[in-house]
């Protein structure tokens, strides 16, 4: 190849690089023409206005999310990445999203932009979500003071969890200025002490009515609440931005009431269970205690027995020595005792008088005798 | 005495007491004390559940920035 000469592949590849680097995903507005849906499921069409046109492709993975197939002549918004298709040397847009250009389409673009901004700041990260406390008692409710949402929440919570204290922080939930109202109310919530949980939302309504919950500033205010927060916007199918940044999404305010607090009946059941276990553990303790007492009394009586036993032995010894000292034992050995008429024991010769009576006790009885002689 | 705001803490303590009593390895005196504490917590929690009524307050910010909560009826 001559120096300085580019191959076709090189120049188209270089052009593609330059274009792809030069643009992020952008929104382009134009009229659809030459729309074709291939067997592969990919869509091919052009977007054009008065002075220009550009080829577009929308792959199946992206166009599956588009609810209505666009028709030729319809004006749309396309979120796309500009590129060059090498095989044809063609400048074209790879469309990722496609919306109608009516008011809803415009809103949708705002929403997508806001969502992308929240995503960039990590606010849509599921790991940010905090668990809902199991026995919330002080609950802030941010909603319209005269809306159905508040009545529904009060009804459900009053039935399920009468321990709750609801702090109603009023805010307009639709119309001009509703976004600022909601932001201010959510900031107030951060200044209340001991709040366990926050519910923000409103009852069902038209898409326009609910739109403030898709506002980026409101979503950021929800994300900034320092305790767990439930987003309860009355729509069953759509999801609003506040739903995405909240710790929990409830499809209606009533459902938020259910999710926010435990059911009194279930808690009473749990208390009954705890009471049973408390009772069972106590009776186990008591029988363990009485066993211990029995063991103690066994040891006590053994001690008493051994004391008594040793006492008996001692008594036996004492009795033996007492027995040894008994005069009877002396008599047994052949000695006798002499007493005068008064019973006085006569121990010495001088105690005897000639001719007096002397009672002599021997082993088996007493003999009356008379003194007939005394030693000189 | 259990009140609304300490309900969760009291219930957690009650669960802890039951777990402790179901385990072994402590004194009969301690067990009795724990048991009594458990019974007290149980009674007051039940009473609270039975007697409480939902409180609803309207929170407002005064001009000087202080927060006031007033009872409200729905």
Interface residues (C-beta under 8 A of the other chain):
Chain A: X133 X134 X135 X137 X138 X140 X145 X150 X151 X154 X157 X158 X161 X162 X163 X164 X165 X166 X167 X168 X169 X170 X188 X191 X192 X194 X264 X267 X268 X271 X274 X275 X277 X278 X281 X282 X285 X288 X289 X292
Chain B: X4 X5 X7 X8 X11 X14 X15 X17 X18 X21 X22 X28 X31 X32 X35 X38 X39 X42 X45 X46 X48 X49 X52 X53 X54 X55 X56 X57 X58 X59 X61 X67 X69 X72 X74
